[in-house]
């Protein structure tokens, strides 16, 4: 009938080890992805000047921004929506 070779048990052990390693790597990747998505849940940073949210218009916000004092030219205004 069935004659088992001495390497049959070793083959099953190698296949089981490979499957266990693949499952372990997939679980680690899942943990890293969940952690990344939890830490970056829709937050974003803007480069808007501080204090411009209380300005009554875009012109007033630009005039009050100290970093743009020399860059603002009254004759050349551009608005981006």
Protein Blocks (a to p, Z undefined) as FASTA:
>chain_A
ZZddfklmmmmmmmmmmmmmmmmmmmmmmmmmmmmmmmmgoiacdfbdehklmpcbfklm
mmmpmklmmmpcfklccddZZ
